[in-house]
Amino acid sequence: MMPQERLAAKSTELHGLVDNLLTIVSKAVTQQTPVHEVEREAFATLLHAGLATIQLLVECLGDGDVGATHQLADGRTLRRSAQPQGRPYVSIFGPVAIQRFVYAIREGQKIEFSEVDARLDLPEGKFSYLLQDWDQCFAMEQPFGTVSQTVERILGLRQHVDTLERMNRAWSETVTAFQAAQTPPPADEEGAIFVETGDGKGVPIRRPADAAPIQNHRPQPGPKPDRKKMATLGAVYSVDPFIRTPEEVVEALFRDPQQEEESPPPARPRPCHKRLRAILNHVDAEGDEIHGRAAVFGWITDELAARNVGARKPIVCIMDGEKALWEAIAVFQADVPRTEVLDILHVTPRLWTAAALFHPRDQEGAETFVRDRLLRILRGELSSVLCGLRRMGTAQGLTGQKRRDLEKLCAYLERNRDRMRYDEYLAAGYPIASGVIEGACRHVVKDRLERTGMNWVRQGAQAMLDLRCLYLTEQWDAFLEFRIARETQRLYPYRDTLRPLSWKAAA
């Protein structure tokens, strides 16, 4: 494989680095070195030892020379390169030198066999899978520039922002295949109720390079036209029933988080196997045009069909009052039995709007007003509440904009009447608030894609949305394993046929 004395020298170097850790400790004891300085020196030594470990592994595998020719399983004969060729590889410990023979049809053509590359399962690019994992985990929460600075400060590795962005897009190209390969969660791990929900969130999109030039450069007040493009977000999960009374819901909504309670509220059932999608209108890697809303609601329908076989469990659909969302779900689930629920957190703001009309300077009176109407709505008394609001508007002589505001909120509640049977939902233990999708809009989009000064091209925004949906639903590790296995099969389909090597001690 390699000269025994060279292997022994590499092994001795690695042993020496490990011994240096003991030296660091003994020196710190005698010289009273501050512990943070010991940490810094020990970490630097560990990085050096890690690099020596990877380099020793590469050396142990030799130069990959399996003869002047090599025959593939399909019968083609490859020829060995005239000289060993270098292969760039950057581990978390630093750059590793790799020299090995490679095989191709002819010299200079595409490499079709490399024993060393296959044994090491090297990635297609030069960055190790572990380094890519760390890069992209950081990128899920921080701008690419910050990621570059953070990794350099910790590991001493400099990576350009463009490199991290390209890596992000390359990773996202595997997301669709990963999602298609996912099997339904085990039935015994699901809750008794399936919940589906969807919403939209704007993403700041950069002007295309070929867009028409701006004619008017004067600053314009208000939001910029076409500044954001809507991403549709969807979520599916299961949960066990949580039966509550209207009074308990009102108390929970008006509870002061700073105030200590005599007894804590009952624990809510946790959502099971939550899965997310977030899709912009965009063109995918194959050049196909993707309509975000249709794609998300189509996925929701397929996900529920796979997980709720035979429609044995009830389906609850919770969304806000946007008409287009309910129309979309109706198109894809025309024959799917479901209970439609208007998110209660989109009802309460409208009650506060009404309270401001009748109690403009009385905060205590406004809160009492909202509490009373909310409680009655939760008890199933929507018609009475609507009649009362309109009667109060007439009695207090509301005119102009105030009258229009009152009619608008009443029309909203009237339009969603069939989705506001909260007394029935609470008795059945159904959820009545879409906290999961509201949280997704915030965590998936706002916390990462809407930071100050950020703007995206569509493909870059979609790549980030794809990956954050996996990152925030605990599917990251499974996706990473899937991506590596898929790339290994593509690059080294012959890897499993290589004979194991034996280890010879080099001491």
Buried (B, 14 or more C-beta within 10 A) or exposed (E): EBEEEEBEBBBEBBEEBEEBBEEBEEEBEEEEBEEEEBEEBBEEBBBBBBBBBBBBEBBBBBBBBBEEEBEEEEEEEBBBBEEBBEBEBBBBBBEBEBBBBBBBEEEEEEBBBBBBBBBBBBBEBBBBBEBBBBBBBBBBEBBBEEBBBBBEEEBEBEBEBEBBBBBBBBBBBBBBEBBEEBEEBEEEEBBBBBBBBBBBBBBBBBEEEEEEEEEEEEEEEEEEEEEBBEBBBBBBBBBBBBEBBBEBBBBEBEEEEEEEEEEEEEEEBEBBBBBBBBBBBBEBEEEEEBEBBBBBBBBBBEBBEEBBEEEEBBBBBBBBBEEEBBEBBBEBBEEBEBBBBBBBBBBBEBBBBBBBBBBEEEEEEBBEBBBBBBBBBBBBBBEEBBEBBBEBBEEEEBEEEBBEBBBEBBEBBEEBEEBBBBBEBBBBBBBBBBEBBBEBBEBBBBBBBBEEEEBBBBBBBBBBBBBBBBBBBEBBEEBBEBBBEBBBEEBBEBBEEEEEEEEEEBE
